[in-house]
Amino acid sequence: MQKTLNVQGMTCGHCESAVKGALNELNGVQAVEVHLDSGKVDVTYSEEKVNQDDMKEAIEEQGYDVVS
C-alpha cells in the first residue's frame, strides 16, 4: 500500500531525516520518500501492520504537522 502525506514545516535535510527516521521505526513501513519542495511524503507500507494514524503520530512527535 502507498500513501502520500502532506507535511507542513519541513525545510531542510534535517527535517527530511527526522521524518524518514520516525516513519522507518514503525513496524510495517517499507519505504519513505520525502519531497521537501512540495511538502509531501510518500510512504509504502503494509496496512496489516501500520495505519495512517500511526504515521501521522510519528511525524507529529518530530514537530511537524500532517494536513489532510
C-alpha angles and dihedrals in degrees: 000000000000128000132180115214125197108224124187124206102035110131110147148024092276090056090050094051093045092054093042092048094049093050095043089056090063115097108244099028108123104175139006127195119184122201107194095183094059099027091236128137120198112206125189110198148151108256091205090066107031137021138201093262090057091051093046091050092049091052094045090051086062090056101260130119123235112209129193 
